[in-house]
């Protein structure tokens, strides 16, 4: 019930206000807008392809380094692919 009510209230709210805007700075709104556009067949934002490929290559390279390092002490400083993915969410 909450999802239905929130969806209806969002439609009412966006009929009056623009989200995101200078009045409503919502950092995660751009992520949700991009997700909704993708779900409705409007495609991904421009520049996502190279960004995703770069993230994959960096994550795969770091995974190889982590796997090859074994139990060496410095391997704790090498970020995992999940850490990179979480960081990418903040960029969008």
Phi and psi in radians as a Rosetta constraint file:
Dihedral C 1 N 2 CA 2 C 2 CIRCULARHARMONIC -1.097 0.35
Dihedral N 2 CA 2 C 2 N 3 CIRCULARHARMONIC -0.672 0.35
Dihedral C 2 N 3 CA 3 C 3 CIRCULARHARMONIC -1.144 0.35
Dihedral N 3 CA 3 C 3 N 4 CIRCULARHARMONIC -0.695 0.35
Dihedral C 3 N 4 CA 4 C 4 CIRCULARHARMONIC -1.169 0.35
Dihedral N 4 CA 4 C 4 N 5 CIRCULARHARMONIC -0.807 0.35
Dihedral C 4 N 5 CA 5 C 5 CIRCULARHARMONIC -1.095 0.35
Dihedral N 5 CA 5 C 5 N 6 CIRCULARHARMONIC -0.770 0.35
Dihedral C 5 N 6 CA 6 C 6 CIRCULARHARMONIC -1.115 0.35
Dihedral N 6 CA 6 C 6 N 7 CIRCULARHARMONIC -0.678 0.35
Dihedral C 6 N 7 CA 7 C 7 CIRCULARHARMONIC -1.117 0.35
Dihedral N 7 CA 7 C 7 N 8 CIRCULARHARMONIC -0.731 0.35
Dihedral C 7 N 8 CA 8 C 8 CIRCULARHARMONIC -1.144 0.35
Dihedral N 8 CA 8 C 8 N 9 CIRCULARHARMONIC -0.757 0.35
Dihedral C 8 N 9 CA 9 C 9 CIRCULARHARMONIC -1.144 0.35
Dihedral N 9 CA 9 C 9 N 10 CIRCULARHARMONIC -0.610 0.35
Dihedral C 9 N 10 CA 10 C 10 CIRCULARHARMONIC -1.090 0.35
Dihedral N 10 CA 10 C 10 N 11 CIRCULARHARMONIC -0.758 0.35
Dihedral C 10 N 11 CA 11 C 11 CIRCULARHARMONIC -1.077 0.35
Dihedral N 11 CA 11 C 11 N 12 CIRCULARHARMONIC -0.733 0.35
Dihedral C 11 N 12 CA 12 C 12 CIRCULARHARMONIC -1.133 0.35
Dihedral N 12 CA 12 C 12 N 13 CIRCULARHARMONIC -0.784 0.35
Dihedral C 12 N 13 CA 13 C 13 CIRCULARHARMONIC -1.110 0.35
Dihedral N 13 CA 13 C 13 N 14 CIRCULARHARMONIC -0.779 0.35
Dihedral C 13 N 14 CA 14 C 14 CIRCULARHARMONIC -1.315 0.35
Dihedral N 14 CA 14 C 14 N 15 CIRCULARHARMONIC -0.240 0.35
Dihedral C 14 N 15 CA 15 C 15 CIRCULARHARMONIC -1.234 0.35
Dihedral N 15 CA 15 C 15 N 16 CIRCULARHARMONIC -0.445 0.35
Dihedral C 15 N 16 CA 16 C 16 CIRCULARHARMONIC -1.746 0.35
Dihedral N 16 CA 16 C 16 N 17 CIRCULARHARMONIC -0.714 0.35
Dihedral C 16 N 17 CA 17 C 17 CIRCULARHARMONIC -2.083 0.35
Dihedral N 17 CA 17 C 17 N 18 CIRCULARHARMONIC 2.730 0.35
Dihedral C 17 N 18 CA 18 C 18 CIRCULARHARMONIC -1.691 0.35
Dihedral N 18 CA 18 C 18 N 19 CIRCULARHARMONIC 2.248 0.35
Dihedral C 18 N 19 CA 19 C 19 CIRCULARHARMONIC -2.184 0.35
Dihedral N 19 CA 19 C 19 N 20 CIRCULARHARMONIC 2.219 0.35
Dihedral C 19 N 20 CA 20 C 20 CIRCULARHARMONIC -1.370 0.35
Dihedral N 20 CA 20 C 20 N 21 CIRCULARHARMONIC 2.741 0.35
Dihedral C 20 N 21 CA 21 C 21 CIRCULARHARMONIC -2.680 0.35
Dihedral N 21 CA 21 C 21 N 22 CIRCULARHARMONIC -3.103 0.35
Dihedral C 21 N 22 CA 22 C 22 CIRCULARHARMONIC -1.114 0.35
Dihedral N 22 CA 22 C 22 N 23 CIRCULARHARMONIC -0.549 0.35
Dihedral C 22 N 23 CA 23 C 23 CIRCULARHARMONIC -1.306 0.35
Dihedral N 23 CA 23 C 23 N 24 CIRCULARHARMONIC -0.652 0.35
Dihedral C 23 N 24 CA 24 C 24 CIRCULARHARMONIC -2.138 0.35
Dihedral N 24 CA 24 C 24 N 25 CIRCULARHARMONIC 1.593 0.35
Dihedral C 24 N 25 CA 25 C 25 CIRCULARHARMONIC -1.454 0.35
Dihedral N 25 CA 25 C 25 N 26 CIRCULARHARMONIC 1.810 0.35
Dihedral C 25 N 26 CA 26 C 26 CIRCULARHARMONIC -2.078 0.35
Dihedral N 26 CA 26 C 26 N 27 CIRCULARHARMONIC 1.740 0.35
Dihedral C 26 N 27 CA 27 C 27 CIRCULARHARMONIC -1.009 0.35
Dihedral N 27 CA 27 C 27 N 28 CIRCULARHARMONIC -0.681 0.35
Dihedral C 27 N 28 CA 28 C 28 CIRCULARHARMONIC -1.460 0.35
Dihedral N 28 CA 28 C 28 N 29 CIRCULARHARMONIC -0.127 0.35
Dihedral C 28 N 29 CA 29 C 29 CIRCULARHARMONIC -1.090 0.35
Dihedral N 29 CA 29 C 29 N 30 CIRCULARHARMONIC -0.663 0.35
Dihedral C 29 N 30 CA 30 C 30 CIRCULARHARMONIC -1.117 0.35
Dihedral N 30 CA 30 C 30 N 31 CIRCULARHARMONIC -0.624 0.35
Dihedral C 30 N 31 CA 31 C 31 CIRCULARHARMONIC -1.132 0.35
Dihedral N 31 CA 31 C 31 N 32 CIRCULARHARMONIC -0.778 0.35
Dihedral C 31 N 32 CA 32 C 32 CIRCULARHARMONIC -1.187 0.35
Dihedral N 32 CA 32 C 32 N 33 CIRCULARHARMONIC -0.640 0.35
Dihedral C 32 N 33 CA 33 C 33 CIRCULARHARMONIC -1.115 0.35
Dihedral N 33 CA 33 C 33 N 34 CIRCULARHARMONIC -0.784 0.35
Dihedral C 33 N 34 CA 34 C 34 CIRCULARHARMONIC -1.097 0.35
Dihedral N 34 CA 34 C 34 N 35 CIRCULARHARMONIC -0.672 0.35
Dihedral C 34 N 35 CA 35 C 35 CIRCULARHARMONIC -1.138 0.35
Dihedral N 35 CA 35 C 35 N 36 CIRCULARHARMONIC -0.768 0.35
Dihedral C 35 N 36 CA 36 C 36 CIRCULARHARMONIC -1.130 0.35
Dihedral N 36 CA 36 C 36 N 37 CIRCULARHARMONIC -0.721 0.35
Dihedral C 36 N 37 CA 37 C 37 CIRCULARHARMONIC -1.098 0.35
Dihedral N 37 CA 37 C 37 N 38 CIRCULARHARMONIC -0.697 0.35
Dihedral C 37 N 38 CA 38 C 38 CIRCULARHARMONIC -1.132 0.35
Dihedral N 38 CA 38 C 38 N 39 CIRCULARHARMONIC -0.741 0.35
Dihedral C 38 N 39 CA 39 C 39 CIRCULARHARMONIC -1.115 0.35
Dihedral N 39 CA 39 C 39 N 40 CIRCULARHARMONIC -0.565 0.35
Dihedral C 39 N 40 CA 40 C 40 CIRCULARHARMONIC -1.627 0.35
Dihedral N 40 CA 40 C 40 N 41 CIRCULARHARMONIC 0.220 0.35
Dihedral C 40 N 41 CA 41 C 41 CIRCULARHARMONIC 1.392 0.35
Dihedral N 41 CA 41 C 41 N 42 CIRCULARHARMONIC 0.319 0.35
Dihedral C 41 N 42 CA 42 C 42 CIRCULARHARMONIC -1.569 0.35
Dihedral N 42 CA 42 C 42 N 43 CIRCULARHARMONIC 0.023 0.35
Dihedral C 42 N 43 CA 43 C 43 CIRCULARHARMONIC 1.459 0.35
Dihedral N 43 CA 43 C 43 N 44 CIRCULARHARMONIC 3.019 0.35
Dihedral C 43 N 44 CA 44 C 44 CIRCULARHARMONIC -1.465 0.35
Dihedral N 44 CA 44 C 44 N 45 CIRCULARHARMONIC 2.723 0.35
Dihedral C 44 N 45 CA 45 C 45 CIRCULARHARMONIC -1.083 0.35
Dihedral N 45 CA 45 C 45 N 46 CIRCULARHARMONIC 2.724 0.35
Dihedral C 45 N 46 CA 46 C 46 CIRCULARHARMONIC -1.087 0.35
Dihedral N 46 CA 46 C 46 N 47 CIRCULARHARMONIC 2.389 0.35
Dihedral C 46 N 47 CA 47 C 47 CIRCULARHARMONIC 1.558 0.35
Dihedral N 47 CA 47 C 47 N 48 CIRCULARHARMONIC 0.026 0.35
Dihedral C 47 N 48 CA 48 C 48 CIRCULARHARMONIC -1.239 0.35
Dihedral N 48 CA 48 C 48 N 49 CIRCULARHARMONIC -0.640 0.35
Dihedral C 48 N 49 CA 49 C 49 CIRCULARHARMONIC -0.963 0.35
Dihedral N 49 CA 49 C 49 N 50 CIRCULARHARMONIC -1.029 0.35
Dihedral C 49 N 50 CA 50 C 50 CIRCULARHARMONIC -1.069 0.35
Dihedral N 50 CA 50 C 50 N 51 CIRCULARHARMONIC -0.600 0.35
Dihedral C 50 N 51 CA 51 C 51 CIRCULARHARMONIC -1.110 0.35
Dihedral N 51 CA 51 C 51 N 52 CIRCULARHARMONIC -0.771 0.35
Dihedral C 51 N 52 CA 52 C 52 CIRCULARHARMONIC -1.193 0.35
Dihedral N 52 CA 52 C 52 N 53 CIRCULARHARMONIC -0.731 0.35
Dihedral C 52 N 53 CA 53 C 53 CIRCULARHARMONIC -1.113 0.35
Dihedral N 53 CA 53 C 53 N 54 CIRCULARHARMONIC -0.740 0.35
Dihedral C 53 N 54 CA 54 C 54 CIRCULARHARMONIC -1.080 0.35
Dihedral N 54 CA 54 C 54 N 55 CIRCULARHARMONIC -0.762 0.35
Dihedral C 54 N 55 CA 55 C 55 CIRCULARHARMONIC -1.076 0.35
Dihedral N 55 CA 55 C 55 N 56 CIRCULARHARMONIC -0.704 0.35
Dihedral C 55 N 56 CA 56 C 56 CIRCULARHARMONIC -1.115 0.35
Dihedral N 56 CA 56 C 56 N 57 CIRCULARHARMONIC -0.822 0.35
Dihedral C 56 N 57 CA 57 C 57 CIRCULARHARMONIC -1.089 0.35
Dihedral N 57 CA 57 C 57 N 58 CIRCULARHARMONIC -0.784 0.35
Dihedral C 57 N 58 CA 58 C 58 CIRCULARHARMONIC -1.117 0.35
Dihedral N 58 CA 58 C 58 N 59 CIRCULARHARMONIC -0.791 0.35
Dihedral C 58 N 59 CA 59 C 59 CIRCULARHARMONIC -1.105 0.35
Dihedral N 59 CA 59 C 59 N 60 CIRCULARHARMONIC -0.749 0.35
Dihedral C 59 N 60 CA 60 C 60 CIRCULARHARMONIC -1.128 0.35
Dihedral N 60 CA 60 C 60 N 61 CIRCULARHARMONIC -0.729 0.35
Dihedral C 60 N 61 CA 61 C 61 CIRCULARHARMONIC -1.089 0.35
Dihedral N 61 CA 61 C 61 N 62 CIRCULARHARMONIC -0.745 0.35
Dihedral C 61 N 62 CA 62 C 62 CIRCULARHARMONIC -1.177 0.35
Dihedral N 62 CA 62 C 62 N 63 CIRCULARHARMONIC -0.607 0.35
Dihedral C 62 N 63 CA 63 C 63 CIRCULARHARMONIC -1.124 0.35
Dihedral N 63 CA 63 C 63 N 64 CIRCULARHARMONIC -0.683 0.35
Dihedral C 63 N 64 CA 64 C 64 CIRCULARHARMONIC -1.135 0.35
Dihedral N 64 CA 64 C 64 N 65 CIRCULARHARMONIC -0.729 0.35
Dihedral C 64 N 65 CA 65 C 65 CIRCULARHARMONIC -1.100 0.35
Dihedral N 65 CA 65 C 65 N 66 CIRCULARHARMONIC -0.781 0.35
Dihedral C 65 N 66 CA 66 C 66 CIRCULARHARMONIC -1.104 0.35
Dihedral N 66 CA 66 C 66 N 67 CIRCULARHARMONIC -0.729 0.35
Dihedral C 66 N 67 CA 67 C 67 CIRCULARHARMONIC -1.193 0.35
Dihedral N 67 CA 67 C 67 N 68 CIRCULARHARMONIC -0.661 0.35
Dihedral C 67 N 68 CA 68 C 68 CIRCULARHARMONIC -1.337 0.35
Dihedral N 68 CA 68 C 68 N 69 CIRCULARHARMONIC -0.372 0.35
Dihedral C 68 N 69 CA 69 C 69 CIRCULARHARMONIC -1.377 0.35
Dihedral N 69 CA 69 C 69 N 70 CIRCULARHARMONIC -0.367 0.35
Dihedral C 69 N 70 CA 70 C 70 CIRCULARHARMONIC 1.201 0.35
Dihedral N 70 CA 70 C 70 N 71 CIRCULARHARMONIC -2.216 0.35
Dihedral C 70 N 71 CA 71 C 71 CIRCULARHARMONIC -1.881 0.35
Dihedral N 71 CA 71 C 71 N 72 CIRCULARHARMONIC 0.461 0.35
Dihedral C 71 N 72 CA 72 C 72 CIRCULARHARMONIC -1.184 0.35
Dihedral N 72 CA 72 C 72 N 73 CIRCULARHARMONIC 2.624 0.35
Dihedral C 72 N 73 CA 73 C 73 CIRCULARHARMONIC -1.090 0.35
Dihedral N 73 CA 73 C 73 N 74 CIRCULARHARMONIC -0.619 0.35
Dihedral C 73 N 74 CA 74 C 74 CIRCULARHARMONIC -1.301 0.35
Dihedral N 74 CA 74 C 74 N 75 CIRCULARHARMONIC -0.245 0.35
Dihedral C 74 N 75 CA 75 C 75 CIRCULARHARMONIC -1.120 0.35
Dihedral N 75 CA 75 C 75 N 76 CIRCULARHARMONIC -0.398 0.35
Dihedral C 75 N 76 CA 76 C 76 CIRCULARHARMONIC -1.134 0.35
Dihedral N 76 CA 76 C 76 N 77 CIRCULARHARMONIC -0.378 0.35
Dihedral C 76 N 77 CA 77 C 77 CIRCULARHARMONIC -1.507 0.35
Dihedral N 77 CA 77 C 77 N 78 CIRCULARHARMONIC -0.147 0.35
Dihedral C 77 N 78 CA 78 C 78 CIRCULARHARMONIC -1.524 0.35
Dihedral N 78 CA 78 C 78 N 79 CIRCULARHARMONIC 2.118 0.35
Dihedral C 78 N 79 CA 79 C 79 CIRCULARHARMONIC -1.217 0.35
Dihedral N 79 CA 79 C 79 N 80 CIRCULARHARMONIC 2.675 0.35
Dihedral C 79 N 80 CA 80 C 80 CIRCULARHARMONIC -1.553 0.35
Dihedral N 80 CA 80 C 80 N 81 CIRCULARHARMONIC 2.939 0.35
Dihedral C 80 N 81 CA 81 C 81 CIRCULARHARMONIC -1.098 0.35
Dihedral N 81 CA 81 C 81 N 82 CIRCULARHARMONIC -0.589 0.35
Dihedral C 81 N 82 CA 82 C 82 CIRCULARHARMONIC -1.121 0.35
Dihedral N 82 CA 82 C 82 N 83 CIRCULARHARMONIC -0.721 0.35
Dihedral C 82 N 83 CA 83 C 83 CIRCULARHARMONIC -1.093 0.35
Dihedral N 83 CA 83 C 83 N 84 CIRCULARHARMONIC -0.677 0.35
Dihedral C 83 N 84 CA 84 C 84 CIRCULARHARMONIC -1.179 0.35
Dihedral N 84 CA 84 C 84 N 85 CIRCULARHARMONIC -0.714 0.35
Dihedral C 84 N 85 CA 85 C 85 CIRCULARHARMONIC -1.082 0.35
Dihedral N 85 CA 85 C 85 N 86 CIRCULARHARMONIC -0.724 0.35
Dihedral C 85 N 86 CA 86 C 86 CIRCULARHARMONIC -1.127 0.35
Dihedral N 86 CA 86 C 86 N 87 CIRCULARHARMONIC -0.704 0.35
Dihedral C 86 N 87 CA 87 C 87 CIRCULARHARMONIC -1.125 0.35
Dihedral N 87 CA 87 C 87 N 88 CIRCULARHARMONIC -0.626 0.35
Dihedral C 87 N 88 CA 88 C 88 CIRCULARHARMONIC -1.156 0.35
Dihedral N 88 CA 88 C 88 N 89 CIRCULARHARMONIC -0.553 0.35
Dihedral C 88 N 89 CA 89 C 89 CIRCULARHARMONIC -1.091 0.35
Dihedral N 89 CA 89 C 89 N 90 CIRCULARHARMONIC -0.606 0.35
Dihedral C 89 N 90 CA 90 C 90 CIRCULARHARMONIC -1.237 0.35
Dihedral N 90 CA 90 C 90 N 91 CIRCULARHARMONIC -0.380 0.35
Dihedral C 90 N 91 CA 91 C 91 CIRCULARHARMONIC -1.375 0.35
Dihedral N 91 CA 91 C 91 N 92 CIRCULARHARMONIC -0.563 0.35
